[in-house]
Amino acid sequence: MRIAIIIRKTKTGYSADAPDVPGCIAAAKTLVGTGRMMTKALEFHLEGLLEAGDSIPKPRRTFSFAAEPEAGETFCTWVDANVSTFV
């Protein structure tokens, strides 16, 4: 499942969240690490939703994104979360 994430520069590295999966966040010192951590966080979060009997939110296929100038380094990308074993 391909899920859009937003990555923001922080004082100590980067943080990420997924607009289609509220409450799921991750952080790491590098961009690559943040992407990896966010993928793991999404898989864990989605597995938890299914175990609780909740449905998995459908990710959007397109995403309109505009960073605010004062937000610093911020961008949008996609990660592939393996949820096929859970669905």
Backbone as XML, in Angstrom:
<?xml version="1.0"?>
<chain id="A" units="angstrom">
  <residue number="1" name="MET">
    <atom name="N" x="0.856" y="-1.168" z="0.000"/>
    <atom name="CA" x="0.000" y="0.000" z="0.000"/>
    <atom name="C" x="0.902" y="1.230" z="0.000"/>
  </residue>
  <residue number="2" name="ARG">
    <atom name="N" x="0.687" y="2.122" z="-0.925"/>
    <atom name="CA" x="1.476" y="3.345" z="-1.046"/>
    <atom name="C" x="0.767" y="4.460" z="-0.283"/>
  </residue>
  <residue number="3" name="ILE">
    <atom name="N" x="1.485" y="5.083" z="0.663"/>
    <atom name="CA" x="0.884" y="6.089" z="1.543"/>
    <atom name="C" x="1.707" y="7.375" z="1.491"/>
  </residue>
  <residue number="4" name="ALA">
    <atom name="N" x="1.024" y="8.500" z="1.297"/>
    <atom name="CA" x="1.693" y="9.806" z="1.275"/>
    <atom name="C" x="2.126" y="10.177" z="2.685"/>
  </residue>
  <residue number="5" name="ILE">
    <atom name="N" x="3.349" y="10.710" z="2.784"/>
    <atom name="CA" x="3.838" y="11.212" z="4.071"/>
    <atom name="C" x="4.414" y="12.609" z="3.889"/>
  </residue>
  <residue number="6" name="ILE">
    <atom name="N" x="4.420" y="13.359" z="4.971"/>
    <atom name="CA" x="5.027" y="14.693" z="4.990"/>
    <atom name="C" x="6.244" y="14.601" z="5.893"/>
  </residue>
  <residue number="7" name="ILE">
    <atom name="N" x="7.388" y="15.062" z="5.391"/>
    <atom name="CA" x="8.629" y="15.051" z="6.170"/>
    <atom name="C" x="9.040" y="16.494" z="6.430"/>
  </residue>
  <residue number="8" name="ARG">
    <atom name="N" x="9.392" y="16.763" z="7.690"/>
    <atom name="CA" x="9.805" y="18.114" z="8.090"/>
    <atom name="C" x="11.173" y="18.056" z="8.763"/>
  </residue>
  <residue number="9" name="LYS">
    <atom name="N" x="11.988" y="19.047" z="8.483"/>
    <atom name="CA" x="13.285" y="19.190" z="9.140"/>
    <atom name="C" x="13.039" y="19.653" z="10.571"/>
  </residue>
  <residue number="10" name="THR">
    <atom name="N" x="13.771" y="19.049" z="11.514"/>
    <atom name="CA" x="13.691" y="19.454" z="12.917"/>
    <atom name="C" x="15.085" y="19.863" z="13.383"/>
  </residue>
  <residue number="11" name="LYS">
    <atom name="N" x="15.208" y="20.288" z="14.621"/>
    <atom name="CA" x="16.518" y="20.669" z="15.157"/>
    <atom name="C" x="17.471" y="19.484" z="15.245"/>
  </residue>
  <residue number="12" name="THR">
    <atom name="N" x="16.919" y="18.281" z="15.414"/>
    <atom name="CA" x="17.767" y="17.096" z="15.594"/>
    <atom name="C" x="17.728" y="16.116" z="14.426"/>
  </residue>
  <residue number="13" name="GLY">
    <atom name="N" x="16.995" y="16.417" z="13.378"/>
    <atom name="CA" x="16.891" y="15.512" z="12.225"/>
    <atom name="C" x="15.639" y="15.797" z="11.431"/>
  </residue>
  <residue number="14" name="TYR">
    <atom name="N" x="14.771" y="14.785" z="11.343"/>
    <atom name="CA" x="13.544" y="14.906" z="10.557"/>
    <atom name="C" x="12.400" y="14.202" z="11.274"/>
  </residue>
  <residue number="15" name="SER">
    <atom name="N" x="11.170" y="14.666" z="11.029"/>
    <atom name="CA" x="9.982" y="13.991" z="11.532"/>
    <atom name="C" x="9.032" y="13.774" z="10.361"/>
  </residue>
  <residue number="16" name="ALA">
    <atom name="N" x="8.155" y="12.796" z="10.503"/>
    <atom name="CA" x="7.214" y="12.488" z="9.418"/>
    <atom name="C" x="5.851" y="12.146" z="9.995"/>
  </residue>
  <residue number="17" name="ASP">
    <atom name="N" x="4.829" y="12.414" z="9.202"/>
    <atom name="CA" x="3.464" y="12.007" z="9.541"/>
    <atom name="C" x="2.741" y="11.673" z="8.245"/>
  </residue>
  <residue number="18" name="ALA">
    <atom name="N" x="1.624" y="10.960" z="8.370"/>
    <atom name="CA" x="0.828" y="10.559" z="7.215"/>
    <atom name="C" x="-0.562" y="11.176" z="7.345"/>
  </residue>
  <residue number="19" name="PRO">
    <atom name="N" x="-0.912" y="12.129" z="6.483"/>
    <atom name="CA" x="-2.225" y="12.777" z="6.586"/>
    <atom name="C" x="-3.407" y="11.802" z="6.527"/>
  </residue>
  <residue number="20" name="ASP">
    <atom name="N" x="-3.233" y="10.667" z="5.825"/>
    <atom name="CA" x="-4.326" y="9.699" z="5.712"/>
    <atom name="C" x="-4.386" y="8.721" z="6.881"/>
  </residue>
  <residue number="21" name="VAL">
    <atom name="N" x="-3.379" y="8.771" z="7.763"/>
    <atom name="CA" x="-3.338" y="7.871" z="8.921"/>
    <atom name="C" x="-3.058" y="8.723" z="10.166"/>
  </residue>
  <residue number="22" name="PRO">
    <atom name="N" x="-4.073" y="9.415" z="10.658"/>
    <atom name="CA" x="-3.882" y="10.302" z="11.809"/>
    <atom name="C" x="-3.282" y="9.574" z="13.012"/>
  </residue>
  <residue number="23" name="GLY">
    <atom name="N" x="-2.356" y="10.251" z="13.669"/>
    <atom name="CA" x="-1.742" y="9.697" z="14.868"/>
    <atom name="C" x="-0.504" y="8.868" z="14.614"/>
  </residue>
  <residue number="24" name="CYS">
    <atom name="N" x="-0.170" y="8.614" z="13.364"/>
    <atom name="CA" x="1.011" y="7.822" z="13.039"/>
    <atom name="C" x="2.151" y="8.768" z="12.680"/>
  </residue>
  <residue number="25" name="ILE">
    <atom name="N" x="3.221" y="8.738" z="13.477"/>
    <atom name="CA" x="4.360" y="9.624" z="13.267"/>
    <atom name="C" x="5.664" y="8.852" z="13.453"/>
  </residue>
  <residue number="26" name="ALA">
    <atom name="N" x="6.752" y="9.440" z="12.974"/>
    <atom name="CA" x="8.086" y="8.856" z="13.169"/>
    <atom name="C" x="9.108" y="9.967" z="13.080"/>
  </residue>
  <residue number="27" name="ALA">
    <atom name="N" x="10.304" y="9.696" z="13.607"/>
    <atom name="CA" x="11.400" y="10.665" z="13.545"/>
    <atom name="C" x="12.733" y="9.931" z="13.527"/>
  </residue>
  <residue number="28" name="ALA">
    <atom name="N" x="13.726" y="10.571" z="12.906"/>
    <atom name="CA" x="15.082" y="10.018" z="12.865"/>
    <atom name="C" x="16.051" y="11.145" z="12.526"/>
  </residue>
  <residue number="29" name="LYS">
    <atom name="N" x="17.335" y="10.851" z="12.585"/>
    <atom name="CA" x="18.355" y="11.864" z="12.300"/>
    <atom name="C" x="18.526" y="12.138" z="10.814"/>
  </residue>
  <residue number="30" name="THR">
    <atom name="N" x="18.228" y="11.146" z="9.955"/>
    <atom name="CA" x="18.430" y="11.305" z="8.512"/>
    <atom name="C" x="17.109" y="11.159" z="7.760"/>
  </residue>
  <residue number="31" name="LEU">
    <atom name="N" x="17.097" y="11.621" z="6.521"/>
    <atom name="CA" x="15.914" y="11.450" z="5.681"/>
    <atom name="C" x="15.625" y="9.974" z="5.438"/>
  </residue>
  <residue number="32" name="VAL">
    <atom name="N" x="16.659" y="9.221" z="5.100"/>
    <atom name="CA" x="16.487" y="7.795" z="4.831"/>
    <atom name="C" x="15.964" y="7.088" z="6.084"/>
  </residue>
  <residue number="33" name="GLY">
    <atom name="N" x="16.557" y="7.401" z="7.223"/>
    <atom name="CA" x="16.106" y="6.802" z="8.478"/>
    <atom name="C" x="14.671" y="7.158" z="8.795"/>
  </residue>
  <residue number="34" name="THR">
    <atom name="N" x="14.296" y="8.378" z="8.528"/>
    <atom name="CA" x="12.921" y="8.815" z="8.781"/>
    <atom name="C" x="11.946" y="8.059" z="7.891"/>
  </residue>
  <residue number="35" name="GLY">
    <atom name="N" x="12.296" y="7.879" z="6.621"/>
    <atom name="CA" x="11.446" y="7.102" z="5.713"/>
    <atom name="C" x="11.288" y="5.671" z="6.191"/>
  </residue>
  <residue number="36" name="ARG">
    <atom name="N" x="12.384" y="5.068" z="6.624"/>
    <atom name="CA" x="12.324" y="3.687" z="7.128"/>
    <atom name="C" x="11.474" y="3.595" z="8.391"/>
  </residue>
  <residue number="37" name="MET">
    <atom name="N" x="11.701" y="4.524" z="9.313"/>
    <atom name="CA" x="10.940" y="4.514" z="10.561"/>
    <atom name="C" x="9.450" y="4.745" z="10.312"/>
  </residue>
  <residue number="38" name="MET">
    <atom name="N" x="9.139" y="5.625" z="9.364"/>
    <atom name="CA" x="7.735" y="5.901" z="9.056"/>
    <atom name="C" x="7.081" y="4.680" z="8.427"/>
  </residue>
  <residue number="39" name="THR">
    <atom name="N" x="7.798" y="3.977" z="7.573"/>
    <atom name="CA" x="7.251" y="2.754" z="6.988"/>
    <atom name="C" x="6.930" y="1.743" z="8.081"/>
  </residue>
  <residue number="40" name="LYS">
    <atom name="N" x="7.865" y="1.537" z="9.009"/>
    <atom name="CA" x="7.633" y="0.607" z="10.114"/>
    <atom name="C" x="6.476" y="1.075" z="11.000"/>
  </residue>
  <residue number="41" name="ALA">
    <atom name="N" x="6.427" y="2.381" z="11.271"/>
    <atom name="CA" x="5.353" y="2.928" z="12.102"/>
    <atom name="C" x="3.994" y="2.715" z="11.447"/>
  </residue>
  <residue number="42" name="LEU">
    <atom name="N" x="3.920" y="2.931" z="10.133"/>
    <atom name="CA" x="2.657" y="2.731" z="9.420"/>
    <atom name="C" x="2.231" y="1.273" z="9.463"/>
  </residue>
  <residue number="43" name="GLU">
    <atom name="N" x="3.155" y="0.357" z="9.229"/>
    <atom name="CA" x="2.812" y="-1.057" z="9.266"/>
    <atom name="C" x="2.303" y="-1.451" z="10.655"/>
  </residue>
  <residue number="44" name="PHE">
    <atom name="N" x="2.983" y="-0.999" z="11.696"/>
    <atom name="CA" x="2.583" y="-1.290" z="13.069"/>
    <atom name="C" x="1.211" y="-0.680" z="13.373"/>
  </residue>
  <residue number="45" name="HIS">
    <atom name="N" x="1.026" y="0.572" z="12.977"/>
    <atom name="CA" x="-0.226" y="1.293" z="13.227"/>
    <atom name="C" x="-1.394" y="0.607" z="12.523"/>
  </residue>
  <residue number="46" name="LEU">
    <atom name="N" x="-1.203" y="0.255" z="11.243"/>
    <atom name="CA" x="-2.276" y="-0.367" z="10.472"/>
    <atom name="C" x="-2.594" y="-1.758" z="11.005"/>
  </residue>
  <residue number="47" name="GLU">
    <atom name="N" x="-1.582" y="-2.501" z="11.425"/>
    <atom name="CA" x="-1.812" y="-3.812" z="12.036"/>
    <atom name="C" x="-2.650" y="-3.652" z="13.307"/>
  </residue>
  <residue number="48" name="GLY">
    <atom name="N" x="-2.326" y="-2.640" z="14.095"/>
    <atom name="CA" x="-3.087" y="-2.376" z="15.313"/>
    <atom name="C" x="-4.539" y="-2.031" z="15.035"/>
  </residue>
  <residue number="49" name="LEU">
    <atom name="N" x="-4.773" y="-1.255" z="13.983"/>
    <atom name="CA" x="-6.151" y="-0.928" z="13.612"/>
    <atom name="C" x="-6.938" y="-2.191" z="13.290"/>
  </residue>
  <residue number="50" name="LEU">
    <atom name="N" x="-6.324" y="-3.071" z="12.490"/>
    <atom name="CA" x="-7.009" y="-4.304" z="12.107"/>
    <atom name="C" x="-7.260" y="-5.204" z="13.316"/>
  </residue>
  <residue number="51" name="GLU">
    <atom name="N" x="-6.280" y="-5.316" z="14.192"/>
    <atom name="CA" x="-6.447" y="-6.145" z="15.387"/>
    <atom name="C" x="-7.546" y="-5.611" z="16.289"/>
  </residue>
  <residue number="52" name="ALA">
    <atom name="N" x="-7.749" y="-4.296" z="16.262"/>
    <atom name="CA" x="-8.803" y="-3.675" z="17.072"/>
    <atom name="C" x="-10.172" y="-3.751" z="16.396"/>
  </residue>
  <residue number="53" name="GLY">
    <atom name="N" x="-10.199" y="-4.279" z="15.161"/>
    <atom name="CA" x="-11.464" y="-4.379" z="14.435"/>
    <atom name="C" x="-11.815" y="-3.137" z="13.649"/>
  </residue>
  <residue number="54" name="ASP">
    <atom name="N" x="-10.883" y="-2.199" z="13.566"/>
    <atom name="CA" x="-11.110" y="-0.979" z="12.793"/>
    <atom name="C" x="-10.685" y="-1.199" z="11.346"/>
  </residue>
  <residue number="55" name="SER">
    <atom name="N" x="-11.162" y="-0.343" z="10.470"/>
    <atom name="CA" x="-10.782" y="-0.460" z="9.065"/>
    <atom name="C" x="-9.523" y="0.367" z="8.786"/>
  </residue>
  <residue number="56" name="ILE">
    <atom name="N" x="-8.819" y="-0.024" z="7.752"/>
    <atom name="CA" x="-7.627" y="0.712" z="7.336"/>
    <atom name="C" x="-8.084" y="1.869" z="6.451"/>
  </residue>
  <residue number="57" name="PRO">
    <atom name="N" x="-7.625" y="3.093" z="6.736"/>
    <atom name="CA" x="-8.018" y="4.226" z="5.894"/>
    <atom name="C" x="-7.485" y="4.043" z="4.479"/>
  </residue>
  <residue number="58" name="LYS">
    <atom name="N" x="-8.288" y="4.398" z="3.501"/>
    <atom name="CA" x="-7.838" y="4.317" z="2.107"/>
    <atom name="C" x="-6.902" y="5.490" z="1.828"/>
  </residue>
  <residue number="59" name="PRO">
    <atom name="N" x="-5.690" y="5.191" z="1.371"/>
    <atom name="CA" x="-4.773" y="6.290" z="1.055"/>
    <atom name="C" x="-5.176" y="6.983" z="-0.243"/>
  </residue>
  <residue number="60" name="ARG">
    <atom name="N" x="-4.917" y="8.246" z="-0.292"/>
    <atom name="CA" x="-5.222" y="9.001" z="-1.512"/>
    <atom name="C" x="-4.216" y="8.644" z="-2.606"/>
  </residue>
  <residue number="61" name="ARG">
    <atom name="N" x="-4.645" y="8.759" z="-3.856"/>
    <atom name="CA" x="-3.765" y="8.482" z="-4.988"/>
    <atom name="C" x="-2.969" y="9.706" z="-5.395"/>
  </residue>
  <residue number="62" name="THR">
    <atom name="N" x="-3.525" y="10.880" z="-5.130"/>
    <atom name="CA" x="-2.820" y="12.126" z="-5.444"/>
    <atom name="C" x="-2.796" y="12.977" z="-4.179"/>
  </residue>
  <residue number="63" name="PHE">
    <atom name="N" x="-1.876" y="13.905" z="-4.168"/>
    <atom name="CA" x="-1.728" y="14.733" z="-2.977"/>
    <atom name="C" x="-1.282" y="16.115" z="-3.402"/>
  </residue>
  <residue number="64" name="SER">
    <atom name="N" x="-2.037" y="17.126" z="-3.038"/>
    <atom name="CA" x="-1.671" y="18.509" z="-3.306"/>
    <atom name="C" x="-0.950" y="19.037" z="-2.085"/>
  </residue>
  <residue number="65" name="PHE">
    <atom name="N" x="0.215" y="19.611" z="-2.300"/>
    <atom name="CA" x="1.051" y="19.981" z="-1.170"/>
    <atom name="C" x="1.721" y="21.321" z="-1.422"/>
  </residue>
  <residue number="66" name="ALA">
    <atom name="N" x="1.729" y="22.187" z="-0.424"/>
    <atom name="CA" x="2.431" y="23.468" z="-0.503"/>
    <atom name="C" x="3.063" y="23.746" z="0.853"/>
  </residue>
  <residue number="67" name="ALA">
    <atom name="N" x="4.380" y="23.880" z="0.867"/>
    <atom name="CA" x="5.091" y="24.154" z="2.118"/>
    <atom name="C" x="5.040" y="25.641" z="2.426"/>
  </residue>
  <residue number="68" name="GLU">
    <atom name="N" x="4.884" y="25.967" z="3.699"/>
    <atom name="CA" x="4.915" y="27.353" z="4.120"/>
    <atom name="C" x="6.372" y="27.797" z="4.205"/>
  </residue>
  <residue number="69" name="PRO">
    <atom name="N" x="6.702" y="28.992" z="3.719"/>
    <atom name="CA" x="8.099" y="29.448" z="3.704"/>
    <atom name="C" x="8.781" y="29.397" z="5.079"/>
  </residue>
  <residue number="70" name="GLU">
    <atom name="N" x="8.053" y="29.717" z="6.130"/>
    <atom name="CA" x="8.658" y="29.721" z="7.456"/>
    <atom name="C" x="8.779" y="28.318" z="8.048"/>
  </residue>
  <residue number="71" name="ALA">
    <atom name="N" x="8.238" y="27.314" z="7.363"/>
    <atom name="CA" x="8.290" y="25.947" z="7.868"/>
    <atom name="C" x="9.662" y="25.303" z="7.672"/>
  </residue>
  <residue number="72" name="GLY">
    <atom name="N" x="10.537" y="25.921" z="6.917"/>
    <atom name="CA" x="11.853" y="25.332" z="6.679"/>
    <atom name="C" x="11.773" y="24.225" z="5.650"/>
  </residue>
  <residue number="73" name="GLU">
    <atom name="N" x="12.663" y="23.270" z="5.770"/>
    <atom name="CA" x="12.705" y="22.160" z="4.821"/>
    <atom name="C" x="11.565" y="21.190" z="5.090"/>
  </residue>
  <residue number="74" name="THR">
    <atom name="N" x="10.570" y="21.184" z="4.220"/>
    <atom name="CA" x="9.401" y="20.331" z="4.339"/>
    <atom name="C" x="9.038" y="19.821" z="2.957"/>
  </residue>
  <residue number="75" name="PHE">
    <atom name="N" x="8.713" y="18.540" z="2.851"/>
    <atom name="CA" x="8.296" y="18.027" z="1.558"/>
    <atom name="C" x="7.396" y="16.812" z="1.726"/>
  </residue>
  <residue number="76" name="CYS">
    <atom name="N" x="6.789" y="16.414" z="0.623"/>
    <atom name="CA" x="5.859" y="15.296" z="0.594"/>
    <atom name="C" x="6.452" y="14.190" z="-0.273"/>
  </residue>
  <residue number="77" name="THR">
    <atom name="N" x="6.286" y="12.950" z="0.153"/>
    <atom name="CA" x="6.709" y="11.797" z="-0.633"/>
    <atom name="C" x="5.792" y="10.633" z="-0.290"/>
  </residue>
  <residue number="78" name="TRP">
    <atom name="N" x="6.044" y="9.494" z="-0.871"/>
    <atom name="CA" x="5.257" y="8.298" z="-0.583"/>
    <atom name="C" x="6.166" y="7.215" z="-0.039"/>
  </residue>
  <residue number="79" name="VAL">
    <atom name="N" x="5.615" y="6.361" z="0.820"/>
    <atom name="CA" x="6.308" y="5.152" z="1.272"/>
    <atom name="C" x="5.392" y="3.963" z="0.999"/>
  </residue>
  <residue number="80" name="ASP">
    <atom name="N" x="5.992" y="2.801" z="0.853"/>
    <atom name="CA" x="5.241" y="1.583" z="0.642"/>
    <atom name="C" x="5.181" y="0.797" z="1.945"/>
  </residue>
  <residue number="81" name="ALA">
    <atom name="N" x="3.987" y="0.699" z="2.511"/>
    <atom name="CA" x="3.785" y="-0.053" z="3.742"/>
    <atom name="C" x="3.212" y="-1.417" z="3.369"/>
  </residue>
  <residue number="82" name="ASN">
    <atom name="N" x="3.829" y="-2.472" z="3.854"/>
    <atom name="CA" x="3.388" y="-3.823" z="3.558"/>
    <atom name="C" x="2.259" y="-4.199" z="4.502"/>
  </residue>
  <residue number="83" name="VAL">
    <atom name="N" x="1.036" y="-4.067" z="4.017"/>
    <atom name="CA" x="-0.109" y="-4.443" z="4.831"/>
    <atom name="C" x="-0.872" y="-5.591" z="4.200"/>
  </residue>
  <residue number="84" name="SER">
    <atom name="N" x="-0.350" y="-6.146" z="3.115"/>
    <atom name="CA" x="-1.055" y="-7.232" z="2.431"/>
    <atom name="C" x="-1.235" y="-8.441" z="3.344"/>
  </residue>
  <residue number="85" name="THR">
    <atom name="N" x="-0.334" y="-8.649" z="4.296"/>
    <atom name="CA" x="-0.464" y="-9.768" z="5.217"/>
    <atom name="C" x="-1.549" y="-9.511" z="6.255"/>
  </residue>
  <residue number="86" name="PHE">
    <atom name="N" x="-1.963" y="-8.265" z="6.404"/>
    <atom name="CA" x="-2.956" y="-7.907" z="7.410"/>
    <atom name="C" x="-4.354" y="-7.799" z="6.813"/>
  </residue>
  <residue number="87" name="VAL">
    <atom name="N" x="-4.437" y="-7.601" z="5.506"/>
    <atom name="CA" x="-5.735" y="-7.342" z="4.867"/>
    <atom name="C" x="-6.389" y="-8.621" z="4.423"/>
  </residue>
</chain>
